[in-house]
Every structure is written in C-alpha cells, then in structure tokens.
Amino acid sequence: MIQTLVFTLITASIALLTFLKCRQSGERGTDAKEYFLAGGGLSWVFVAGSLTLTNINTDTLVGWNGNQTLIVVWWELAGVIGFYLLAKVFLPIYFKNECTTVTELLERRFGEPHLRATVAFLFLIGNVAIFLPIMLYTSSLFLISLFGLEMPLILVATTIAIAGALYAIFGGLRAVAISDTYSGVLLFGMALVVVFLALAAVDWDLSGLPPERLQLIGDSSSKVPWHTLFTGLILVQVYYWSTNQTITQRALAASSLKEAQKGCYAAAIIRLTLVPAIVIVPGLCAYKLYGETGDSTYGRIVADTLPHWLTGAFAAAMVAATMTSFNSTLNSSAALYVCDLHQRYINPTKNVAKLSVTVSILFALLGIGLVPFYMGAESIIQLIQQLIGLFSMPILASFITGLLFRDVDARAVIASLLFGAGLYALLTFGWEAWYEADPATRLAPWHFLHAMTLTVAGCVGFALSVNLIIFGKRARLDTGPRT
C-alpha cells in the first residue's frame, strides 16, 4: 500500500510541477517552432536535463546492467565525444540554418526535399519499430521484476505508453523537456542510492568477480573489442548525438546557440561523472550475489537492496524515465512526420498541434503492438545497438556527404541510403546466418561496429560514384565554412 501511495504522489507531483512551469511561459501557439522546439525558449538547464533523460532510461539501466560487465562502460564514456561534436560542429550549422528538424539541413545543402523526406522516413521506422516498443518492453520488465507483478507485460506497457504519450500530445516539447529535468533529478538520486546499496550488499568488494567481468580492454570476443573504440563506436556517437532528431531537437529548442552549447557541456559532465556508476556497478554487484541474471538483473537487485518504503519512489523514477524517453521519441517522430512529410506532400496545415496529436496516438499504438517482438531477447541493449545500424549509418553517411562535398546530386545520396541499409544487413545479419550454417569452414563475422564503419565508407563512396557515373557530376571537397 505504501509503495503505491508513494509512487502515485511522486508521479502526480512531477506532472503538476511540469504543468505549472509550462503555464508560466504563457499560452502556446500552434506553429511548428512552438510545438516542436518549445518556441526556442529553453534555458541550458532544461536542455541538459532533457538531453540526459532522453538517453538514460530503462533501456540503459536495465540493458547495460544486464550485461554485468565493466567493458560496456565505453558506450557511455564515448558519448562525451558525441556531446562535444554536437556543441562545436553541428549546432552552429543547425542554428545558422534555423532548422526545426535535422533533415531540414540536408534539404538546404542538396536543394532537394525528397532527400529530406527519405531520411525522415528512415528515422520514423527506427523510432516506431525499434525505440518505442523497446522502451515499453524494458520498463514493463523492470516493474514486473521489482514488484513481482502477476499481470501480462503488454498491459503494463500499455499503461506506461498512455501516461507518457499525454506529455507529448498535450504539452509539446516544452512539457517534455521540463518533465525530463524534474524526472532526472529524481532518477539520478535514486540510481545513486542503488549503487551505494548494491556495493554495501557485497561489502564494497568486487574482487571475487571473474577477471573478464572487470576488464576495460577487450579482445575480439569481447562485447566491445578494443579496436572498435576507434571505428564504429565513435560513428555511433556522432550519429546519435549530432544527427538524431530525438536528441538534437532538445538542443535546437534552446533560446540561443550559447545556451544550447552550455546545455550540451553540462550533459557531458553528467555523463562522465555520474552515468558510468549507475549503469555498471549494480550489474557487477548482482553477478557476485546471484551469478548471471541477464536483463532481469536491475529489477532484482533493486528489489533486494532498496528499503521497502523506497521502492515506490524508485518505481516512480523509473516510470518517469521511461515516459520522458517515450514522449521525447513521440514528439520528435511527430515533428519529422508533420514538418518533413505531411506539410510537404499532403497538406501544409498551420494547426500543427492538432495534427501532431493524431500522429502521436497512432505511433504510440504501433509501439505497443510491436512490444511482443522483443520479448525474450538475449541482451536487449546489444540488440538495439545492432539494429539501429540499418538506418543510422546510412543517415550519418548522407550528412557526411552533404557537409564535406559540393556538387553531389541528391538522387545519388538517396540511392546510397538504400544501398547502405542492404550492405549493413549483409555484413551483420546475413554474414552471421551464413557463418552459423557451417562455423567450421567459414569466416566468422566481424563485430557489428566494424560493419557500421564499412557501411558509412561504402555509402559515401557509392553516392560519389553514382553521382559521377549516372549523373555525370564530379563532386568536389568543400573547404569553405559550413553553412
């Protein structure tokens, strides 16, 4: 009873504080900039909070702790590089071009709206088919593990989706960013408490763990081989923090370029100092206590170490984290559809808010419907990282081509997007299936992070080749200022 009461009070308090803060900003307009960029009025504090909480959620806490190894911390540490590149390289370009969506920059560089629409469509596939259902799955799995719930996972997922969607549907990005920040304070506070209690449960001693669980430099069989630190791992960070609509939209909503950059630097400091402990330590402690427990690790150690009266507060923190990531992805997906597809090809409506409500509801329903496809995954976080390469690397390659070269036909870049998705699928899923059919005689597949590197290089090379051979244009390196 006390758990439910604490959970309800905290969740309601975050909603009330968000409502009051949004109301201070006055009446919202219905245009795209107001609804999707909060009117360009976010301070660096809310930019940092939203950037952090959009990324740190149950996917991260459940997924990384479920690996129960130290080496996966590289995924989080490498994010600092992504923040720096976003602040110093990409944000000045986005702000100078007054972009609402990152895809708008591609249209301006290539002068072709169809390329913008193609990339937006790929983003939408990733958001709706991968990120939304996985967020719902991991959060539901955590709550079931924490409270020992005896109810269908899909019912828990539906409840979380409805609650999270309300922020995105009725509040726009302003409500999303504000709720992100308030939720972030709660989540990080509770997550650090779990770190402390988990270490106390093993007497602050991790020395009994197998050496491979504590290594930072991995061999070729590791989850993060050392050589991938210089290839695909960096490219993933550049894509995620600099060209991903869900993330960059928070920075673009800042009141100025300077405020956006300050928010990025603050988020980078949080990632460097706080995030590694909360995504690694509980999993290592759980391995010493229980052995290998997979994606149920985090829920189990929280249930076993956290005082009973605090579990309601922690559940509220985790649900808030899921809702912020879920509503952030919903809001950015609506932005991509409305700005890049609907207004361009269907109807240039001015009532963005009304259209966004309809689209957000549809995307939320699709996300719920796809949850069963991810049940039973061996490592949900590894699956996420592998799947996103299908669209993330071709998209990143299109930005690289656009920013580094001039005189490239947009149709060549569109062709490279399709080529890249197919190439990555062959290098990962195709190669794995081919190898497993006869492991004794066939070459083992390369790590998917290396496949990402080959995909980016292949896409850029393919675009330039098609540009020359098919369209008769010779691309030239752009050495001027980035605009």
VOGU-3710 file (C-alpha; in Angstrom, 3 decimals, decimal comma):
1> miqtlvftli> 0,000/0,000/0,000  2,755/2,462/0,952  4,580/1,664/-2,297  1,541/2,528/-4,386  0,898/5,716/-2,429  4,491/6,974/-2,796  4,510/6,063/-6,478  1,242/7,918/-7,120  2,264/11,030/-5,167  5,625/11,390/-6,908
11> tasialltfl> 4,226/10,779/-10,387  1,420/13,289/-9,798  3,889/15,838/-8,375  6,071/15,708/-11,494  3,009/16,203/-13,684  1,815/19,145/-11,548  5,220/20,856/-11,499  5,505/20,432/-15,260  2,050/21,939/-15,776  2,817/24,942/-13,556
21> kcrqsgergt> 6,167/25,584/-15,241  4,613/25,377/-18,709  1,856/27,781/-17,687  4,454/30,369/-16,653  5,548/30,523/-20,290  2,148/31,821/-21,369  -0,224/30,476/-23,975  1,283/28,177/-26,587  0,981/28,784/-30,273  0,181/26,056/-32,750
31> dakeyflagg> 3,059/26,507/-35,199  5,891/24,004/-35,635  8,544/26,005/-33,786  6,374/26,396/-30,688  5,146/22,817/-30,561  8,358/21,025/-31,548  11,023/23,497/-30,342  9,231/24,964/-27,310  9,215/28,345/-29,030  13,019/28,377/-28,909
41> glswvfvags> 12,914/29,352/-25,252  14,595/26,577/-23,233  17,423/27,517/-20,871  20,607/25,456/-20,714  19,401/23,734/-17,532  16,378/22,216/-19,272  18,424/21,425/-22,387  20,924/19,476/-20,257  18,170/17,740/-18,310  16,260/16,732/-21,405
51> ltltnintdt> 19,362/15,548/-23,262  20,364/13,395/-20,316  16,971/11,854/-19,555  16,075/11,231/-23,190  19,068/8,898/-23,284  19,099/7,493/-19,734  16,052/5,321/-19,272  15,124/1,713/-18,664  16,823/0,662/-21,919  20,100/1,889/-20,463
61> lvgwngnqtl> 19,709/0,923/-16,809  18,187/-2,483/-17,494  20,247/-3,201/-20,622  23,753/-2,213/-19,556  23,424/-3,606/-16,028  22,071/-6,779/-17,601  25,417/-7,296/-19,337  27,101/-7,443/-15,893  30,488/-6,414/-17,265  32,642/-3,305/-16,888
71> ivvwwelagv> 33,681/-3,036/-20,517  30,307/-1,795/-21,781  31,017/1,482/-19,942  32,798/2,580/-23,126  29,401/3,144/-24,745  28,625/5,802/-22,133  32,089/7,377/-21,971  32,203/7,739/-25,749  29,047/9,837/-25,501  31,186/12,711/-24,203
81> igfyllakvf> 32,776/12,913/-27,647  29,312/12,989/-29,191  28,261/15,912/-26,989  31,395/17,870/-27,905  30,843/17,379/-31,633  27,191/18,380/-31,300  28,108/21,576/-29,446  31,101/22,668/-31,517  30,420/21,345/-35,018  26,749/20,645/-35,658
91> lpiyfknect> 24,793/23,119/-33,511  26,345/26,211/-35,156  25,256/24,818/-38,540  21,730/23,968/-37,371  21,208/27,352/-35,732  22,592/29,255/-38,707  20,136/27,453/-40,985  17,256/27,874/-38,473  16,436/24,167/-38,630  13,373/22,671/-36,943
101> tvtellerrf> 14,402/19,134/-37,902  17,903/17,851/-38,642  16,674/16,674/-42,034  15,999/20,284/-42,971  19,767/20,778/-43,161  20,018/18,078/-45,834  17,382/19,826/-47,924  19,296/23,098/-47,720  22,630/21,511/-48,582  21,335/19,469/-51,524
111> gephlratva> 18,345/21,599/-52,558  16,128/18,516/-52,710  13,065/17,961/-50,472  12,789/14,291/-51,457  16,093/13,521/-49,721  14,818/15,202/-46,567  11,644/13,114/-46,745  13,549/9,865/-47,312  15,781/10,403/-44,283  12,761/11,423/-42,178
121> flflignvai> 11,025/8,200/-43,190  14,047/6,152/-42,074  14,086/7,985/-38,751  10,414/7,181/-38,291  10,937/3,485/-38,982  13,664/3,373/-36,338  11,641/5,294/-33,766  8,383/3,413/-34,197  9,684/-0,085/-34,921  12,666/-0,165/-32,544
131> flpimlytss> 12,884/2,542/-29,899  9,245/2,937/-28,804  8,476/-0,782/-28,299  11,835/-1,496/-26,636  11,337/1,357/-24,158  7,955/-0,068/-23,229  9,284/-3,615/-23,010  12,264/-2,847/-20,740  10,286/-0,602/-18,399  7,500/-3,171/-18,080
141> lflislfgle> 10,015/-5,955/-17,459  11,642/-3,869/-14,721  8,370/-3,141/-12,928  7,308/-6,778/-13,086  10,702/-7,845/-11,667  10,648/-5,162/-8,962  7,141/-5,737/-7,659  6,629/-9,354/-8,654  3,565/-8,345/-10,659  1,344/-11,119/-11,949
151> mplilvatti> -0,107/-9,432/-14,984  0,635/-9,536/-18,716  3,657/-7,464/-19,712  1,711/-5,932/-22,584  -0,820/-4,480/-20,117  1,932/-2,777/-18,125  3,453/-1,487/-21,364  0,115/-0,056/-22,500  -0,358/1,807/-19,215  3,113/3,377/-19,429
161> aiagalyaif> 2,570/4,321/-23,075  -0,687/6,116/-22,336  0,813/8,087/-19,449  3,939/9,023/-21,400  2,040/9,993/-24,527  -0,037/12,563/-22,629  3,005/14,798/-22,168  3,952/14,704/-25,847  0,385/15,046/-27,086  -0,836/17,883/-24,915
171> gglravaisd> 2,340/19,684/-23,888  4,656/19,553/-26,876  8,423/19,740/-26,429  8,205/22,314/-23,634  6,372/19,857/-21,355  8,657/17,031/-22,464  11,855/18,928/-21,646  10,588/20,218/-18,296  9,327/16,823/-17,168  12,647/15,317/-18,320
181> tysgvllfgm> 14,557/17,625/-15,996  12,369/17,104/-12,938  12,373/13,360/-13,517  16,139/13,437/-13,970  16,756/14,800/-10,502  14,654/12,003/-9,026  16,094/9,252/-11,226  19,746/10,095/-10,656  19,209/10,473/-6,941  17,539/7,069/-6,685
191> alvvvflala> 20,005/5,394/-9,061  22,951/6,587/-6,968  21,248/5,203/-3,859  21,008/1,831/-5,620  24,730/1,992/-6,453  25,554/2,629/-2,790  23,276/-0,151/-1,511  24,479/-2,643/-4,119  28,093/-2,049/-3,113  27,136/-2,370/0,554
201> avdwdlsglp> 25,484/-5,712/-0,239  28,845/-7,099/-1,454  30,790/-5,385/1,365  32,285/-2,917/-1,109  34,358/-5,717/-2,598  34,208/-6,771/-6,248  37,486/-8,679/-6,171  35,829/-12,089/-6,423  34,419/-11,456/-9,895  35,878/-13,282/-12,899
211> perlqligds> 38,651/-11,162/-14,499  36,769/-10,892/-17,814  33,922/-9,117/-15,986  36,264/-6,327/-14,888  38,366/-5,786/-17,996  38,363/-2,465/-19,837  40,391/-3,565/-22,866  38,516/-6,314/-24,655  39,768/-8,890/-27,129  37,978/-9,833/-30,318
221> sskvpwhtlf> 35,437/-11,997/-28,494  34,503/-9,207/-26,069  31,247/-7,252/-26,180  33,364/-4,183/-27,001  36,635/-5,278/-28,681  39,385/-2,692/-28,196  39,687/-1,967/-31,916  36,005/-0,945/-32,169  36,796/2,049/-29,919  38,399/3,663/-32,959
231> tglilvqvyy> 35,820/2,703/-35,578  32,092/2,158/-35,244  31,782/3,204/-31,598  32,751/6,768/-32,481  30,444/6,819/-35,517  27,504/5,691/-33,368  28,113/8,622/-31,026  28,328/11,122/-33,885  25,061/9,839/-35,314  23,209/9,630/-32,018
241> wstnqtitqr> 24,183/12,981/-30,541  24,587/15,101/-33,670  22,199/13,909/-36,383  19,442/12,108/-34,447  16,242/14,176/-34,336  15,175/12,920/-30,897  18,389/14,221/-29,315  19,252/17,323/-31,323  15,690/18,632/-31,072  16,324/19,360/-27,380
251> alaasslkea> 19,372/21,494/-28,160  17,641/23,256/-31,062  14,922/24,359/-28,635  17,390/26,487/-26,661  16,974/30,246/-26,594  20,345/30,735/-28,283  23,314/28,828/-29,635  25,258/29,683/-26,490  22,525/28,271/-24,229  22,358/25,110/-26,347
261> qkgcyaaaii> 26,122/24,623/-26,095  26,095/25,166/-22,325  23,373/22,517/-22,049  25,493/20,067/-24,065  28,556/20,648/-21,895  26,532/20,190/-18,690  25,057/16,933/-20,033  28,572/15,763/-20,970  29,778/16,348/-17,403  26,845/14,322/-16,044
271> rltlvpaivi> 27,636/11,507/-18,462  31,297/11,486/-17,493  30,831/11,604/-13,732  27,500/10,001/-12,784  26,288/7,781/-15,592  29,086/5,138/-15,605  28,423/4,158/-11,983  24,657/3,779/-12,303  24,784/1,655/-15,473  27,660/-0,645/-14,456
281> vpglcaykly> 28,054/-1,080/-10,683  24,653/-2,651/-9,831  25,124/-5,241/-12,564  28,581/-6,223/-11,307  27,323/-6,480/-7,740  24,396/-8,592/-8,914  26,767/-11,012/-10,644  28,623/-11,540/-7,361  25,359/-12,047/-5,495  23,350/-14,144/-7,971
291> getgdstygr> 25,539/-15,056/-10,927  24,407/-14,293/-14,476  20,836/-12,959/-14,461  20,541/-11,108/-17,800  18,030/-8,334/-18,343  16,215/-9,068/-15,079  19,369/-8,042/-13,155  18,495/-4,465/-12,344  14,968/-5,122/-11,139  16,187/-7,957/-8,914
301> ivadtlphwl> 18,998/-6,077/-7,177  16,798/-3,039/-6,641  14,108/-5,220/-5,060  16,649/-6,963/-2,813  18,658/-3,929/-1,640  16,269/-0,995/-1,572  14,218/-0,485/1,613  10,584/-1,430/1,095  9,324/2,112/1,654  11,632/3,429/-1,103
311> tgafaaamva> 10,616/1,006/-3,845  7,565/3,099/-4,685  9,779/6,164/-5,158  12,179/4,195/-7,312  9,370/2,784/-9,427  8,142/6,353/-9,940  11,643/7,393/-11,007  11,932/4,542/-13,497  8,476/5,085/-14,937  9,240/8,806/-15,211
321> atmtsfnstl> 12,461/7,981/-17,061  10,596/5,739/-19,470  7,843/8,272/-20,019  10,351/11,057/-20,740  12,175/8,943/-23,302  8,919/7,663/-24,750  7,333/11,099/-25,047  10,582/12,569/-26,395  10,650/9,986/-29,161  6,953/10,502/-29,853
331> nssaalyvcd> 7,410/14,270/-30,094  10,406/14,030/-32,415  8,608/11,443/-34,572  5,624/13,755/-34,875  7,979/16,597/-35,825  9,533/14,518/-38,584  6,186/13,425/-39,958  4,481/16,823/-39,776  7,362/19,014/-40,972  9,095/16,700/-43,422
341> lhqryinptk> 6,256/14,621/-44,849  2,720/15,865/-44,195  3,246/19,580/-44,764  5,362/18,889/-47,825  3,339/16,215/-49,592  -0,170/16,147/-48,138  -1,367/19,449/-46,680  0,610/22,497/-45,447  -1,583/22,760/-42,342  -0,916/25,507/-39,833
351> nvaklsvtvs> -2,556/23,739/-36,900  0,470/21,631/-36,105  -0,679/20,718/-32,591  -3,920/19,093/-33,755  -2,203/17,034/-36,440  0,572/16,049/-34,037  -1,965/14,666/-31,552  -3,386/12,304/-34,168  0,039/11,202/-35,359  1,374/10,694/-31,812
361> ilfallgigl> -1,577/8,479/-30,879  -1,006/6,345/-33,980  2,724/5,979/-33,280  2,035/5,093/-29,632  -0,380/2,344/-30,687  2,154/0,940/-33,152  4,814/0,944/-30,446  2,553/-1,025/-28,107  1,708/-3,507/-30,831  5,380/-4,251/-31,545
371> vpfymgaesi> 6,385/-4,947/-27,911  5,896/-8,762/-28,235  8,561/-8,922/-30,959  11,274/-8,024/-28,427  10,268/-10,362/-25,621  12,908/-12,957/-24,862  15,850/-11,121/-26,467  19,190/-12,385/-25,083  20,501/-8,839/-24,484  18,085/-6,075/-25,321
381> iqliqqligl> 20,690/-3,297/-25,289  23,016/-5,180/-27,653  20,056/-5,850/-29,946  19,226/-2,127/-30,016  22,783/-1,159/-30,893  22,928/-3,728/-33,679  19,554/-2,940/-35,193  19,980/0,824/-35,396  22,891/0,399/-37,775  20,387/-0,445/-40,512
391> fsmpilasfi> 19,341/3,191/-40,752  21,738/5,173/-38,542  24,887/4,624/-40,576  23,321/5,378/-43,993  21,803/8,539/-42,486  25,130/9,584/-40,956  26,800/8,984/-44,329  24,290/11,325/-46,002  25,239/14,099/-43,557  28,946/13,441/-44,100
401> tgllfrdvda> 28,477/13,580/-47,866  26,443/16,780/-47,633  28,818/18,613/-45,309  32,105/17,540/-46,927  31,255/17,674/-50,628  29,674/20,023/-53,148  28,041/19,242/-56,495  26,525/15,939/-55,356  23,143/15,065/-56,824  20,577/14,347/-54,102
411> raviasllfg> 19,359/11,303/-56,026  22,796/9,727/-55,583  22,508/10,207/-51,819  19,004/8,714/-51,777  20,366/5,681/-53,615  23,181/5,416/-51,066  20,640/5,230/-48,221  19,074/2,123/-49,737  22,480/0,694/-50,608  23,719/1,264/-47,043
421> aglyalltfg> 20,782/-0,486/-45,393  21,308/-3,520/-47,597  25,082/-3,516/-47,101  24,779/-3,356/-43,316  22,172/-6,128/-43,281  24,522/-8,367/-45,278  27,556/-7,544/-43,104  25,730/-8,322/-39,874  22,616/-10,473/-40,038  23,422/-12,043/-43,394
431> weawyeadpa> 27,030/-12,860/-42,528  26,007/-14,250/-39,111  23,447/-16,600/-40,683  25,962/-17,733/-43,335  28,616/-18,421/-40,686  26,296/-20,293/-38,313  25,322/-22,666/-41,122  28,905/-24,042/-41,125  31,167/-22,461/-38,459  33,999/-24,909/-39,026
441> trlapwhflh> 34,800/-23,792/-42,576  33,533/-20,226/-42,832  34,977/-16,882/-41,764  33,483/-15,564/-38,525  31,583/-12,284/-38,974  33,195/-9,025/-37,947  31,824/-7,119/-34,984  28,777/-5,061/-35,932  30,641/-1,849/-35,001  33,156/-2,584/-37,759
451> amtltvagcv> 30,239/-3,274/-40,092  28,996/0,229/-39,279  32,323/1,727/-40,328  32,294/-0,173/-43,607  28,697/0,897/-44,178  29,455/4,610/-43,749  32,502/4,415/-46,036  30,553/2,346/-48,550  27,622/4,789/-48,591  29,819/7,840/-49,166
461> gfalsvnlii> 31,773/6,038/-51,888  28,579/4,743/-53,503  26,993/8,214/-53,546  30,063/9,811/-55,129  30,343/7,008/-57,709  26,672/7,212/-58,708  26,984/10,989/-58,807  29,824/10,688/-61,334  28,774/7,653/-63,378  24,996/8,069/-63,515
471> fgkrarldtg> 24,516/11,823/-63,199  27,779/12,987/-64,754  28,771/15,237/-61,837  32,194/15,337/-60,231  31,947/16,037/-56,512  34,427/18,479/-55,038  35,622/18,710/-51,480  34,019/21,630/-49,657  36,747/23,515/-47,792  34,678/26,628/-47,095
481> prt> 32,774/27,493/-43,907  29,971/25,067/-43,003  26,543/26,593/-43,724
//
